[in-house]
């Protein structure tokens, strides 16, 4: 886990779906007020189960701390937006 001025990066490589969900939940619980985005690094060569879980579990208002989900800069990352950065 790496905090880059308001962005926390979470590496989920090699995890099962339930392990990845638990890791994301822990990061959400510990994210301070200065964190506006969580970048989930899940990769894309090993399948899309974790990416699909992120969209299913954290979008559509299911997680009140997540405003929206954005695709990352590449196919192997997904960003959870916690608040807008202006």
DSSP file (Angstrom, degrees, kcal/mol; ACC not computed):
  #  RESIDUE AA STRUCTURE BP1 BP2  ACC     N-H-->O    O-->H-N    N-H-->O    O-->H-N    TCO  KAPPA ALPHA  PHI   PSI    X-CA   Y-CA   Z-CA
    1    1 A X              0   0    0      0, 0.0     2,-0.4     0, 0.0     9,-0.2   0.000 360.0 360.0 360.0 130.4    0.0    0.0    0.0
    2    2 A X  E     -A    9   0A   0      7,-1.6     7,-3.1     2,-0.0     2,-0.7  -0.996 360.0-149.8-134.0 129.4    1.5    3.3   -1.0
    3    3 A X  E     -A    8   0A   0     -2,-0.4     2,-0.8     5,-0.2     5,-0.3  -0.889  12.7-176.0-101.9 113.5    0.0    6.8   -0.4
    4    4 A X        -     0   0    0      3,-3.7     3,-0.5    -2,-0.7     4,-0.1  -0.741  68.4 -58.6-110.5  81.4    0.9    9.3   -3.1
    5    5 A X  S    S-     0   0    0     -2,-0.8    -1,-0.1     1,-0.2     3,-0.1   0.936 125.2 -15.9  45.8  66.2   -0.4   12.6   -1.9
    6    6 A X  S    S+     0   0    0      1,-0.2    30,-2.5    29,-0.1    31,-1.7   0.320 119.5  95.9  96.6  -7.7   -4.1   11.6   -1.5
    7    7 A X  E     - b   0  37A   0     -3,-0.5    -3,-3.7    28,-0.2     2,-0.5  -0.968  55.0-160.5-117.4 125.5   -4.0    8.4   -3.6
    8    8 A X  E     -Ab   3  38A   0     29,-2.4    31,-3.3    -2,-0.5     2,-0.5  -0.912   8.8-153.1-102.3 127.5   -3.5    5.1   -1.9
    9    9 A X  E     -Ab   2  39A   0     -7,-3.1    -7,-1.6    -2,-0.5     2,-0.5  -0.871   8.8-167.6-100.7 131.4   -2.3    2.3   -4.2
   10   10 A X  E     - b   0  40A   0     29,-3.0    31,-3.1    -2,-0.5     2,-0.6  -0.974  12.0-146.7-122.1 119.0   -3.3   -1.3   -3.3
   11   11 A X  E     + b   0  41A   0     -2,-0.5    31,-0.2    29,-0.2    29,-0.1  -0.767  21.5 172.0 -88.3 118.0   -1.7   -4.2   -5.0
   12   12 A X    >   +     0   0    0     29,-3.1     3,-1.8    -2,-0.6    30,-0.2   0.256  26.3 139.0-109.3   8.7   -4.1   -7.1   -5.3
   13   13 A X  T 3  S+     0   0    0     28,-0.4     3,-0.1     1,-0.2    30,-0.1  -0.273  72.6  12.6 -56.7 137.1   -2.0   -9.4   -7.6
   14   14 A X  T 3  S+     0   0    0      1,-0.3    -1,-0.2    28,-0.2     2,-0.2   0.459  98.4 125.3  78.6   1.7   -2.2  -13.0   -6.6
   15   15 A X    <   -     0   0    0     -3,-1.8    -1,-0.3    27,-0.1     2,-0.1  -0.619  60.7-121.6 -92.7 152.5   -5.2  -12.6   -4.3
   16   16 A X     >  -     0   0    0     -2,-0.2     4,-2.5    -3,-0.1     5,-0.2  -0.452  38.2-100.7 -78.4 165.5   -8.4  -14.5   -4.4
   17   17 A X  H  > S+     0   0    0      1,-0.2     4,-2.4     2,-0.2     5,-0.2   0.906 122.8  47.6 -57.9 -46.0  -11.6  -12.4   -4.8
   18   18 A X  H  > S+     0   0    0      1,-0.2     4,-2.1     2,-0.2    -1,-0.2   0.858 111.5  51.1 -68.6 -32.5  -12.5  -12.5   -1.2
   19   19 A X  H  > S+     0   0    0      2,-0.2     4,-2.3     1,-0.2    -1,-0.2   0.915 110.5  49.2 -65.6 -42.9   -9.0  -11.7   -0.1
   20   20 A X  H  X S+     0   0    0     -4,-2.5     4,-2.6     2,-0.2    -2,-0.2   0.906 110.3  50.7 -63.6 -42.2   -9.0   -8.7   -2.4
   21   21 A X  H  X S+     0   0    0     -4,-2.4     4,-2.6     1,-0.2    -1,-0.2   0.926 110.7  49.0 -61.6 -45.0  -12.3   -7.5   -1.1
   22   22 A X  H  X S+     0   0    0     -4,-2.1     4,-2.2     2,-0.2    -1,-0.2   0.899 111.3  50.0 -61.5 -41.0  -11.1   -7.7    2.5
   23   23 A X  H  X S+     0   0    0     -4,-2.3     4,-2.1     2,-0.2    -2,-0.2   0.928 111.7  47.3 -63.5 -46.1   -7.9   -5.8    1.6
   24   24 A X  H  X S+     0   0    0     -4,-2.6     4,-2.7     1,-0.2    -2,-0.2   0.917 111.0  52.1 -62.1 -43.2   -9.9   -3.0   -0.1
   25   25 A X  H  X S+     0   0    0     -4,-2.6     4,-2.4     1,-0.2    -1,-0.2   0.898 109.0  50.3 -60.4 -41.2  -12.3   -2.8    2.9
   26   26 A X  H  X S+     0   0    0     -4,-2.2     4,-1.7     2,-0.2    -1,-0.2   0.905 111.2  48.4 -63.9 -41.1   -9.4   -2.5    5.3
   27   27 A X  H  X S+     0   0    0     -4,-2.1     4,-1.0     2,-0.2    -2,-0.2   0.914 111.2  50.3 -65.7 -42.2   -7.9    0.3    3.2
   28   28 A X  H >< S+     0   0    0     -4,-2.7     3,-0.5     1,-0.2    -2,-0.2   0.914 110.6  50.4 -59.8 -42.8  -11.3    2.1    3.1
   29   29 A X  H 3< S+     0   0    0     -4,-2.4    -1,-0.2     1,-0.2    -2,-0.2   0.835 116.6  40.0 -65.0 -33.2  -11.6    1.8    6.8
   30   30 A X  H 3< S+     0   0    0     -4,-1.7     2,-0.2    -5,-0.2    -1,-0.2   0.488  84.2 120.2 -97.3  -3.0   -8.2    3.3    7.5
   31   31 A X    <<  -     0   0    0     -4,-1.0     7,-0.0    -3,-0.5    -3,-0.0  -0.447  55.4-142.1 -67.2 126.3   -8.2    6.0    4.8
   32   32 A X    >   -     0   0    0     -2,-0.2     3,-1.5     1,-0.1    -1,-0.1  -0.147  30.4 -91.1 -79.7 179.7   -7.8    9.4    6.4
   33   33 A X  T 3  S+     0   0    0      1,-0.3    -1,-0.1     3,-0.0    -2,-0.1   0.701 122.1  62.6 -68.4 -19.3   -9.5   12.6    5.4
   34   34 A X  T 3  S+     0   0    0      2,-0.0     2,-0.5   -27,-0.0    -1,-0.3   0.549  82.2  95.4 -82.6  -6.8   -6.6   13.5    3.0
   35   35 A X    <   +     0   0    0     -3,-1.5   -28,-0.2     1,-0.1     3,-0.1  -0.735  38.7 163.8 -88.3 125.5   -7.3   10.4    0.8
   36   36 A X        +     0   0    0    -30,-2.5    46,-2.2    -2,-0.5    47,-1.5   0.506  63.6  31.1-115.6  -9.1   -9.4   11.1   -2.2
   37   37 A X  E     -bC   7  81A   0    -31,-1.7   -29,-2.4    44,-0.2     2,-0.5  -0.990  54.8-156.0-152.4 140.4   -8.7    8.1   -4.3
   38   38 A X  E     -bC   8  80A   0     42,-2.5    42,-3.1    -2,-0.3     2,-0.7  -0.980  16.6-153.9-114.9 120.4   -7.9    4.4   -3.9
   39   39 A X  E     -bC   9  79A   0    -31,-3.3   -29,-3.0    -2,-0.5     2,-0.6  -0.849   6.6-156.5 -97.4 113.5   -6.1    2.8   -6.9
   40   40 A X  E     -bC  10  78A   0     38,-3.2    38,-2.1    -2,-0.7     2,-0.9  -0.815   1.0-159.3 -93.2 118.0   -6.7   -0.9   -7.0
   41   41 A X  E     +bC  11  77A   0    -31,-3.1   -29,-3.1    -2,-0.6   -28,-0.4  -0.849  31.4 148.4-100.5 102.6   -3.9   -2.7   -9.0
   42   42 A X        -     0   0    0     34,-1.9   -28,-0.2    -2,-0.9     4,-0.2   0.567  42.3-138.0-112.8 -14.0   -5.4   -6.0  -10.0
   43   43 A X        -     0   0    0     33,-2.3     8,-0.2     1,-0.1    -1,-0.1  -0.071   3.0-129.0  76.0 174.7   -3.8   -6.8  -13.3
   44   44 A X  S >  S+     0   0    0      7,-0.0     3,-0.8     4,-0.0    -1,-0.1   0.447  86.9  77.9-140.8  -7.5   -5.5   -8.1  -16.4
   45   45 A X  T 3  S+     0   0    0      1,-0.2     3,-0.1     3,-0.0    -2,-0.1   0.817  93.7  53.5 -75.0 -28.9   -3.6  -11.2  -17.6
   46   46 A X  T 3  S-     0   0    0      1,-0.3    -1,-0.2    -4,-0.2     2,-0.2   0.283 122.3 -83.7 -90.9  11.9   -4.9  -13.5  -14.9
   47   47 A X    <   -     0   0    0     -3,-0.8    -1,-0.3     1,-0.1     4,-0.2  -0.550  37.0 -91.6 112.5 179.2   -8.6  -12.8  -15.6
   48   48 A X  S  > S+     0   0    0     -2,-0.2     4,-2.8     1,-0.1     5,-0.2   0.143  80.5 112.7-120.8  18.8  -11.1  -10.2  -14.6
   49   49 A X  H  > S+     0   0    0      1,-0.2     4,-2.3     2,-0.2     5,-0.1   0.913  83.2  44.1 -61.7 -43.8  -12.7  -11.6  -11.4
   50   50 A X  H  > S+     0   0    0      2,-0.2     4,-2.3     1,-0.2    -1,-0.2   0.918 114.1  50.1 -68.6 -42.1  -11.2   -9.0   -9.1
   51   51 A X  H  > S+     0   0    0      1,-0.2     4,-1.9     2,-0.2    -2,-0.2   0.923 111.9  48.4 -60.5 -44.1  -12.0   -6.1  -11.5
   52   52 A X  H  X S+     0   0    0     -4,-2.8     4,-2.4     1,-0.2    -1,-0.2   0.902 109.5  52.7 -62.8 -41.5  -15.6   -7.4  -11.8
   53   53 A X  H  X S+     0   0    0     -4,-2.3     4,-3.1    -5,-0.2     5,-0.3   0.903 106.0  54.4 -61.0 -41.8  -15.9   -7.7   -8.0
   54   54 A X  H  X S+     0   0    0     -4,-2.3     4,-2.1     1,-0.2    -1,-0.2   0.932 111.6  43.7 -58.9 -47.1  -14.8   -4.1   -7.6
   55   55 A X  H  X S+     0   0    0     -4,-1.9     4,-0.9     1,-0.2    -1,-0.2   0.886 117.5  46.1 -66.4 -38.4  -17.5   -2.8   -9.9
   56   56 A X  H  < S+     0   0    0     -4,-2.4    -2,-0.2    -5,-0.2    -1,-0.2   0.892 120.4  36.4 -71.2 -39.9  -20.1   -5.1   -8.3
   57   57 A X  H  < S+     0   0    0     -4,-3.1    -2,-0.2    -5,-0.2    -3,-0.2   0.759 124.9  33.6 -87.5 -26.2  -19.3   -4.3   -4.7
   58   58 A X  H  < S+     0   0    0     -4,-2.1     5,-0.3    -5,-0.3     3,-0.3   0.423 102.8  73.3-117.0   1.1  -18.4   -0.7   -4.8
   59   59 A X  S >< S+     0   0    0     -4,-0.9     3,-1.5    -5,-0.2     9,-0.1  -0.538  75.9  44.0-107.8 178.4  -20.6    1.0   -7.4
   60   60 A X  T 3  S-     0   0    0      1,-0.3    -1,-0.2    -2,-0.2     8,-0.1   0.789 128.2 -63.8  59.6  32.0  -24.2    1.9   -7.6
   61   61 A X  T 3  S+     0   0    0     -3,-0.3    -1,-0.3     5,-0.2     3,-0.1   0.596 102.5 126.3  74.5  10.3  -24.3    3.3   -4.1
   62   62 A X  S <  S+     0   0    0     -3,-1.5     2,-0.6     1,-0.2    -2,-0.1   0.816  75.5  41.6 -71.4 -29.6  -23.5    0.0   -2.4
   63   63 A X  S >  S-     0   0    0     -5,-0.3     3,-1.8     3,-0.2    -1,-0.2  -0.944  74.9-158.5-119.3 108.1  -20.5    1.5   -0.6
   64   64 A X  T 3  S+     0   0    0     -2,-0.6    -1,-0.1     1,-0.3    -2,-0.1   0.719  89.1  60.5 -63.0 -21.2  -21.3    5.0    0.7
   65   65 A X  T 3  S+     0   0    0      1,-0.1     2,-0.6     2,-0.0    -1,-0.3   0.670  92.4  77.0 -78.8 -15.4  -17.7    6.0    1.0
   66   66 A X    <   -     0   0    0     -3,-1.8    16,-0.2     1,-0.2    -5,-0.2  -0.859  55.9-175.0-101.6 117.2  -17.1    5.5   -2.8
   67   67 A X        -     0   0    0     14,-2.8     2,-0.3    -2,-0.6    -1,-0.2   0.913  67.7 -27.6 -73.1 -44.5  -18.5    8.3   -5.0
   68   68 A X  E     -D   81   0A   0     13,-1.1    13,-2.8    -9,-0.1     2,-0.4  -0.975  57.0-116.0-163.4 169.5  -17.7    6.6   -8.3
   69   69 A X  E     -D   80   0A   0     -2,-0.3     2,-0.4    11,-0.2    11,-0.2  -0.950  25.6-170.8-119.1 136.6  -15.4    4.1  -10.0
   70   70 A X  E     -D   79   0A   0      9,-2.6     9,-3.1    -2,-0.4     2,-0.1  -0.964  28.1-113.6-124.8 143.0  -13.1    5.0  -12.8
   71   71 A X  E     -D   78   0A   0     -2,-0.4     7,-0.2     7,-0.2     4,-0.1  -0.496  42.1-119.9 -66.7 146.1  -11.0    2.8  -15.0
   72   72 A X        -     0   0    0      5,-2.3    -1,-0.1     2,-0.4     6,-0.0   0.014  34.1 -83.6 -76.5-172.2   -7.3    3.4  -14.4
   73   73 A X  S    S+     0   0    0      3,-0.0     2,-0.3     2,-0.0    -1,-0.1   0.681 115.8  23.7 -69.7 -17.5   -4.6    4.5  -16.8
   74   74 A X  S >  S-     0   0    0      3,-0.1     3,-1.5     0, 0.0    -2,-0.4  -0.888  94.7 -96.8-139.1 173.0   -4.3    1.0  -18.0
   75   75 A X  T 3  S+     0   0    0     -2,-0.3   -33,-0.0     1,-0.3    -3,-0.0   0.627 115.3  64.6 -68.0 -12.6   -6.5   -2.1  -18.1
   76   76 A X  T 3  S+     0   0    0    -34,-0.1   -33,-2.3   -35,-0.1   -34,-1.9   0.341  96.1  62.9 -95.2   6.7   -4.9   -3.5  -14.9
   77   77 A X  E <   -C   41   0A   0     -3,-1.5    -5,-2.3   -36,-0.2     2,-0.3  -0.962  52.4-172.4-133.5 151.9   -6.1   -0.7  -12.5
   78   78 A X  E     -CD  40  71A   0    -38,-2.1   -38,-3.2    -2,-0.3     2,-0.4  -0.995  17.0-143.6-138.9 135.1   -9.4    0.6  -11.2
   79   79 A X  E     -CD  39  70A   0     -9,-3.1    -9,-2.6    -2,-0.3     2,-0.6  -0.853   1.6-153.5-105.3 132.9   -9.8    3.7   -9.1
   80   80 A X  E     -CD  38  69A   0    -42,-3.1   -42,-2.5    -2,-0.4     2,-0.6  -0.924  17.7-147.5 -98.1 117.9  -12.3    4.2   -6.3
   81   81 A X  E     +CD  37  68A   0    -13,-2.8   -14,-2.8    -2,-0.6   -13,-1.1  -0.785  21.6 175.6 -90.7 117.9  -13.0    7.9   -6.0
   82   82 A X        -     0   0    0    -46,-2.2     2,-0.3    -2,-0.6   -45,-0.2   0.795  69.8  -7.9 -91.9 -33.2  -13.8    8.8   -2.4
   83   83 A X  S    S-     0   0    0    -47,-1.5    -1,-0.4   -17,-0.1     2,-0.2  -0.976  81.2 -91.8-157.4 159.2  -14.1   12.6   -3.0
   84   84 A X        -     0   0    0     -2,-0.3     2,-0.6    -3,-0.1   -47,-0.0  -0.473  32.6-143.6 -75.3 143.1  -13.5   15.0   -5.8
   85   85 A X              0   0    0     -2,-0.2    -1,-0.0     1,-0.1   -49,-0.0  -0.938 360.0 360.0-110.0 119.3  -10.1   16.6   -6.0
   86   86 A X              0   0    0     -2,-0.6    -1,-0.1     0, 0.0    -2,-0.0   0.390 360.0 360.0-114.9 360.0  -10.2   20.2   -7.1
